[in-house]
Amino acid sequence: MKKMDGLKIWLLQLGEPSPLQEDNVRLRTTLLAEKLADRGHKVLMWSSAFEHARKQWLVDGDEVKKVKNYEIYFLKGLGYRRNFSILRFLDHRLIAWKFRRVSSKMEKPDLIVASLPTYDLAYEAVEFSRKNNLPVVVDLRDKWPDIMLEYVPPFLRVLFRVALYFEFRMVQRCIRDADALVAMMRLLLGWGLKYAKREKTDRDRVFYLGCSKPDEGEKESENISSLLGSIKGKFVVAYVGSFSKANDPTVIVDSAREMGGDRVCYVLAGDGELFDKVKKRSEGLPNVFFTGWLAKDEIYSLLKNSDVGVCAPAGEFFPNKAFTYMSYGLPLLSSCDGELRDVIEKNVMGLYFSQNDFRQLTKHIKTLVADKILHQRMSTNSKRVFDERFDADIIYSEYAGYLESVVQSKH
């Protein structure tokens, strides 16, 4: 049996902020790569040369870069401006094709962990694993390509699904042929098992996204010192995330208009295809601030000076920024149904508002402004729940140990 302290492990993902840029927040695959490398494994992360969040090129072509104690193989696609577009589809397909071509000439790993999305790349990873008798784990992050149907008028969805028959077939084969499924929430694991047409086994696991604890040694960023001066002494409602159809913060701007005055201010950090639309909607509102994309130290400075964090995605997803808010001990105001709502209500660490209901959101904010004892209780509970359940150091240590057991059971 192969020792567990020297495995060659490939991690595949395209959408996360790249660890090549030190000011980026480290997300799931990066955190897992670091933890595996720390345990003595040789890690190669496969990623795109194009950074999804900021829509910019990281490197000029296909090349390998050393990052800390692991490597990243960047594959160059076409790039794209819109998240839902033919160009993005072609970009992902090209990268998947390049992976198939390049991987066939390389020394085989002991294990592959493929994120889905993107399903093109995950499919190629599973096919590669089957041909070479290697264990492969598919990490379910989002319901692709199912989520594409939400961008199509209801009366066209049946036709659209027929048109994408081979895409859905690709996902089904990818999930069905994986040795195990991992997901960032129970909802997604259930979705994957339906595709696989099987019951859950001991090898199928949920590992929440989580996040790293704030670095208490981090200095407050001078880049947003003007903003920090403007919000000092006010009750700060923070939103950190993307501006997209899946994460539309318009409800926050509408709440700011409903709130009025200057006792409560709203800070929206991030960027995306809806940024200009949301910002235009805020015209004439002195209690709304937009920061654009923030680096790690800037997020630290903002959230250390905030009072609540808002999550406003559609559906039942557990957004990664929920973990970030918790790590700073912020009460959560969330329109996410499902698991996040259960966690919030069970632990009294925030309040739920209906999707796009800005009046309800405003009411909750007023409640927390007026009731300092409740606010402090929710803040304390939020930090406690993070420390107990969602600290990345704990989550990814368990994830790494789980992957070692997958390899061990294969031999």
DRENDREN-745336 format. One line per 4 residues: number of its first residue (from 1); their letters; for each residue x negated, z, y negated of C-alpha. Coordinates in steps of 0.5 Angstrom, whole numbers, padded with zeros to 4 digits. Layout:
NUM) A) X/Z/Y  ...
This chain:
1) MKKM) 0000/0000/0000  -0003/-0002/-0007  -0005/0004/-0011  0000/0005/-0017
5) DGLK) -0005/0006/-0022  -0008/-0001/-0023  -0002/-0006/-0023  -0001/-0013/-0026
9) IWLL) 0005/-0013/-0030  0008/-0018/-0034  0014/-0016/-0039  0018/-0022/-0042
13) QLGE) 0022/-0022/-0049  0023/-0026/-0055  0027/-0023/-0060  0023/-0016/-0062
17) PSPL) 0019/-0015/-0068  0012/-0016/-0066  0007/-0011/-0065  0002/-0016/-0067
21) QEDN) 0004/-0014/-0074  0003/-0006/-0075  0008/-0005/-0080  0014/-0007/-0075
25) VRLR) 0018/-0002/-0072  0016/-0001/-0064  0022/-0003/-0060  0024/-0003/-0052
29) TTLL) 0018/-0008/-0049  0013/-0006/-0054  0014/0002/-0052  0014/0000/-0045
33) AEKL) 0008/-0004/-0045  0004/0002/-0049  0007/0007/-0044  0005/0002/-0038
37) ADRG) -0002/0001/-0040  -0003/0008/-0042  -0002/0009/-0034  -0007/0005/-0032
41) HKVL) -0004/-0002/-0031  -0006/-0009/-0034  0000/-0011/-0038  0001/-0018/-0041
45) MWSS) 0007/-0019/-0045  0010/-0026/-0046  0013/-0027/-0053  0015/-0032/-0058
49) AFEH) 0010/-0035/-0063  0016/-0034/-0068  0019/-0028/-0070  0026/-0028/-0069
53) ARKQ) 0028/-0022/-0075  0024/-0025/-0080  0024/-0032/-0078  0017/-0033/-0079
57) WLVD) 0011/-0036/-0075  0006/-0030/-0072  0001/-0035/-0069  0000/-0043/-0070
61) GDEV) 0000/-0045/-0062  0000/-0042/-0055  -0005/-0037/-0055  -0007/-0030/-0052
65) KKVK) -0008/-0024/-0057  -0010/-0017/-0055  -0006/-0011/-0058  -0009/-0004/-0057
69) NYEI) -0009/-0004/-0049  -0005/-0010/-0047  -0005/-0017/-0048  0001/-0022/-0051
73) YFLK) 0002/-0029/-0049  0005/-0032/-0055  0009/-0039/-0053  0010/-0043/-0059
77) GLGY) 0017/-0046/-0059  0021/-0050/-0065  0023/-0044/-0070  0030/-0044/-0073
81) RRNF) 0034/-0041/-0079  0040/-0039/-0076  0041/-0035/-0070  0047/-0039/-0067
85) SILR) 0045/-0046/-0067  0042/-0052/-0063  0035/-0051/-0065  0035/-0044/-0063
89) FLDH) 0038/-0046/-0056  0032/-0052/-0056  0027/-0047/-0058  0028/-0042/-0052
93) RLIA) 0029/-0048/-0047  0022/-0050/-0049  0019/-0043/-0049  0022/-0042/-0042
97) WKFR) 0019/-0049/-0040  0012/-0047/-0042  0012/-0041/-0039  0014/-0044/-0032
101) RVSS) 0008/-0049/-0033  0003/-0044/-0035  0005/-0038/-0031  0004/-0043/-0025
105) KMEK) -0003/-0043/-0026  -0005/-0036/-0027  -0006/-0030/-0023  0000/-0027/-0020
109) PDLI) 0002/-0021/-0022  0005/-0015/-0018  0011/-0014/-0022  0015/-0018/-0027
113) VASL) 0020/-0015/-0032  0025/-0020/-0036  0029/-0019/-0041  0036/-0022/-0042
117) PTYD) 0037/-0025/-0047  0034/-0030/-0047  0037/-0032/-0040  0033/-0039/-0040
121) LAYE) 0026/-0035/-0040  0029/-0029/-0035  0031/-0035/-0030  0024/-0038/-0030
125) AVEF) 0021/-0031/-0029  0026/-0030/-0023  0025/-0037/-0020  0017/-0036/-0021
129) SRKN) 0018/-0029/-0017  0022/-0032/-0011  0017/-0037/-0010  0011/-0032/-0010
133) NLPV) 0015/-0026/-0006  0014/-0022/-0012  0019/-0016/-0015  0023/-0018/-0021
137) VVDL) 0027/-0013/-0025  0032/-0016/-0030  0033/-0012/-0037  0040/-0013/-0039
141) RDKW) 0040/-0013/-0047  0046/-0017/-0049  0052/-0021/-0046  0049/-0028/-0047
145) PDIM) 0051/-0033/-0046  0058/-0030/-0046  0057/-0027/-0053  0057/-0035/-0055
149) LEYV) 0064/-0035/-0054  0066/-0030/-0060  0063/-0035/-0065  0068/-0041/-0062
153) PPFL) 0076/-0041/-0064  0080/-0038/-0058  0083/-0044/-0057  0077/-0048/-0056
157) RVLF) 0074/-0042/-0051  0076/-0045/-0044  0073/-0052/-0046  0066/-0049/-0049
161) RVAL) 0065/-0045/-0043  0066/-0051/-0039  0061/-0055/-0043  0056/-0049/-0042
165) YFEF) 0058/-0049/-0034  0050/-0049/-0032  0048/-0044/-0037  0053/-0039/-0034
169) RMVQ) 0051/-0041/-0027  0043/-0040/-0030  0045/-0033/-0032  0049/-0032/-0025
173) RCIR) 0043/-0034/-0021  0038/-0030/-0025  0042/-0023/-0025  0044/-0025/-0017
177) DADA) 0037/-0026/-0015  0033/-0020/-0019  0031/-0015/-0014  0034/-0010/-0019
181) LVAM) 0038/-0009/-0026  0036/-0005/-0031  0040/-0004/-0038  0040/-0001/-0044
185) MRLL) 0047/0002/-0043  0052/0003/-0038  0057/-0002/-0041  0051/-0008/-0040
189) LGWG) 0050/-0005/-0033  0057/-0006/-0031  0057/-0013/-0034  0051/-0015/-0030
193) LKYA) 0053/-0013/-0023  0060/-0017/-0024  0055/-0023/-0025  0051/-0021/-0019
197) KREK) 0058/-0020/-0015  0055/-0013/-0012  0056/-0006/-0013  0051/-0001/-0016
201) TDRD) 0045/0001/-0012  0040/0006/-0013  0035/0001/-0016  0040/-0001/-0021
205) RVFY) 0039/0004/-0027  0040/0005/-0035  0035/0007/-0039  0037/0007/-0047
209) LGCS) 0033/0004/-0052  0031/0010/-0056  0026/0010/-0061  0019/0014/-0063
213) KPDE) 0020/0021/-0066  0018/0020/-0074  0011/0021/-0075  0011/0027/-0079
217) GEKE) 0004/0025/-0082  0007/0019/-0085  0006/0018/-0093  0012/0016/-0097
221) SENI) 0011/0009/-0098  0010/0007/-0106  0013/0000/-0105  0020/0004/-0105
225) SSLL) 0018/0009/-0110  0023/0006/-0116  0029/0006/-0111  0027/0013/-0109
229) GSIK) 0027/0015/-0116  0034/0012/-0117  0037/0016/-0111  0034/0023/-0112
233) GKFV) 0039/0028/-0112  0045/0024/-0110  0048/0024/-0103  0045/0018/-0100
237) VAYV) 0049/0013/-0095  0044/0009/-0091  0044/0003/-0087  0038/0000/-0083
241) GSFS) 0039/-0007/-0079  0041/-0014/-0079  0046/-0018/-0084  0049/-0022/-0078
245) KAND) 0056/-0023/-0075  0054/-0018/-0070  0052/-0013/-0075  0056/-0014/-0081
249) PTVI) 0055/-0009/-0087  0060/-0011/-0091  0065/-0005/-0090  0059/-0001/-0093
253) VDSA) 0060/-0005/-0099  0067/-0004/-0099  0067/0003/-0098  0062/0004/-0104
257) REMG) 0067/0000/-0109  0072/0005/-0106  0068/0011/-0107  0066/0009/-0115
261) GDRV) 0062/0014/-0119  0055/0015/-0118  0055/0022/-0114  0054/0018/-0108
265) CYVL) 0050/0012/-0107  0049/0007/-0101  0042/0004/-0099  0042/-0003/-0095
269) AGDG) 0036/-0004/-0092  0035/-0011/-0088  0036/-0018/-0088  0039/-0024/-0084
273) ELFD) 0044/-0030/-0085  0049/-0026/-0088  0045/-0022/-0093  0046/-0027/-0099
277) KVKK) 0054/-0026/-0098  0054/-0019/-0097  0049/-0018/-0104  0054/-0022/-0108
281) RSEG) 0060/-0018/-0106  0056/-0012/-0109  0056/-0015/-0116  0058/-0010/-0121
285) LPNV) 0057/-0004/-0116  0051/0001/-0119  0052/0005/-0113  0049/0000/-0108
289) FFTG) 0042/-0002/-0107  0039/-0007/-0103  0032/-0007/-0100  0031/-0013/-0096
293) WLAK) 0026/-0012/-0090  0023/-0006/-0090  0016/-0004/-0086  0015/0002/-0082
297) DEIY) 0013/0007/-0087  0018/0005/-0092  0024/0006/-0087  0021/0013/-0086
301) SLLK) 0021/0014/-0093  0028/0012/-0094  0031/0016/-0088  0027/0022/-0090
305) NSDV) 0031/0022/-0097  0038/0020/-0094  0044/0024/-0092  0048/0020/-0087
309) GVCA) 0047/0013/-0083  0052/0008/-0082  0053/0004/-0075  0057/-0002/-0076
313) PAGE) 0057/-0007/-0071  0062/-0011/-0067  0064/-0008/-0060  0062/-0003/-0056
317) FFPN) 0054/-0004/-0057  0049/0002/-0058  0045/-0001/-0063  0038/0001/-0064
321) KAFT) 0039/0004/-0071  0043/0009/-0068  0037/0012/-0065  0033/0012/-0071
325) YMSY) 0038/0016/-0075  0038/0021/-0070  0031/0022/-0070  0031/0024/-0077
329) GLPL) 0037/0028/-0076  0042/0024/-0080  0050/0025/-0078  0052/0018/-0076
333) LSSC) 0058/0014/-0079  0060/0009/-0073  0065/0004/-0072  0062/0003/-0065
337) DGEL) 0067/0004/-0059  0065/0006/-0052  0058/0010/-0051  0056/0011/-0058
341) RDVI) 0063/0014/-0060  0063/0019/-0054  0056/0021/-0055  0058/0022/-0063
345) EKNV) 0064/0026/-0061  0062/0030/-0055  0056/0033/-0059  0060/0033/-0066
349) MGLY) 0054/0029/-0069  0058/0024/-0074  0065/0021/-0075  0068/0015/-0072
353) FSQN) 0071/0010/-0076  0075/0003/-0074  0072/-0003/-0075  0072/-0006/-0082
357) DFRQ) 0076/0000/-0084  0072/0002/-0091  0078/0007/-0093  0076/0011/-0087
361) LTKH) 0069/0010/-0088  0070/0013/-0095  0074/0019/-0093  0069/0021/-0088
365) IKTL) 0063/0020/-0093  0067/0025/-0098  0068/0030/-0092  0061/0031/-0091
369) VADK) 0059/0031/-0099  0065/0036/-0099  0063/0040/-0093  0056/0042/-0093
373) ILHQ) 0056/0047/-0087  0059/0041/-0083  0054/0036/-0085  0049/0041/-0083
377) RMST) 0052/0042/-0076  0052/0035/-0075  0045/0034/-0077  0042/0039/-0073
381) NSKR) 0046/0036/-0067  0044/0029/-0068  0037/0031/-0068  0038/0036/-0062
385) VFDE) 0041/0030/-0058  0035/0025/-0060  0030/0030/-0057  0034/0032/-0051
389) RFDA) 0036/0025/-0049  0033/0019/-0053  0026/0020/-0055  0022/0014/-0053
393) DIIY) 0016/0018/-0050  0021/0021/-0045  0025/0015/-0044  0019/0010/-0043
397) SEYA) 0015/0015/-0038  0021/0015/-0034  0022/0007/-0034  0015/0006/-0032
401) GYLE) 0015/0011/-0027  0021/0007/-0024  0018/0000/-0024  0012/0003/-0020
405) SVVQ) 0017/0005/-0015  0020/-0002/-0015  0013/-0004/-0013  0012/0001/-0008
409) SKH) 0018/0000/-0005  0017/-0008/-0004  0011/-0006/0000
